[in-house]
């Protein structure tokens, strides 16, 4: 699983390169509203991150849509410039 925070200062090309080049990634969870750190104690960010990780480890459906997928990479990069 690859988790991507929304933080605008992160370079999305790094994350999407990992996604594009690693066929072992089965799930991508984009975390809207989460900044530099997934675990930051702001709002419900900690609970959302924990829910995503727990679902993955328990092989349950993700609480968020699987986004971006490999096919979504061009649009994902364009939308976050």
C-alpha positions in Angstrom: 0.0 0.0 0.0 1.1 3.5 -0.8 -0.3 6.4 1.3 -0.1 9.9 -0.2 -0.7 13.0 1.9 -2.3 16.1 0.3 0.5 18.5 1.4 1.2 20.8 -1.5 5.0 20.9 -0.7 5.4 17.2 -1.4 6.8 16.4 -4.8 4.1 14.1 -6.2 6.4 12.8 -9.0 8.4 10.9 -6.3 5.2 9.2 -5.0 3.8 8.4 -8.4 7.1 7.1 -9.7 7.1 4.6 -6.8 3.5 3.7 -7.8 4.3 3.4 -11.5 7.5 1.3 -11.0 6.4 -1.0 -8.3 3.8 -3.7 -9.3 3.7 -4.9 -5.8 1.7 -1.8 -4.7 -1.9 -3.1 -4.6 -3.6 -0.2 -3.0 -3.0 3.6 -3.0 -4.7 5.8 -0.5 -4.7 9.5 -1.1 -5.3 11.3 2.2 -7.1 14.7 1.5 -6.6 17.3 4.1 -3.5 15.7 5.6 -0.3 17.7 5.6 3.4 16.9 5.9 2.8 14.2 8.5 0.1 11.5 8.4 0.1 11.4 12.2 -0.3 15.0 13.2 -3.1 15.0 15.7 -5.1 17.6 13.6 -8.8 16.9 13.2 -9.4 13.3 12.4 -6.2 12.7 10.5 -4.8 10.2 13.0 -8.0 8.2 12.9 -8.2 8.2 9.1 -4.6 7.1 8.7 -5.2 4.3 11.3 -8.3 3.2 9.5 -6.5 3.0 6.2 -3.6 1.0 7.6 -5.8 -1.3 9.7 -8.1 -2.2 6.7 -5.0 -3.0 4.6 -3.4 -5.2 7.3 -6.7 -7.0 7.9 -7.2 -7.4 4.1 -10.5 -5.5 4.3 -11.9 -3.0 1.8 -10.2 0.4 2.0 -12.1 3.2 3.7 -11.0 5.4 0.8 -11.1 4.8 -2.9 -8.0 3.3 -4.5 -6.6 6.6 -5.9 -4.5 7.4 -7.7 -4.2 4.2 -9.7 -1.4 3.8 -12.2 -3.8 5.0 -14.9 -4.7 8.1 -12.8 -1.1 9.3 -12.5 -1.1 11.9 -15.3 -4.4 13.5 -14.0 -3.2 13.3 -10.4 0.0 15.2 -11.2 -1.8 17.7 -13.3 -4.5 18.4 -10.7 -1.9 19.1 -7.9 0.4 21.6 -9.6 
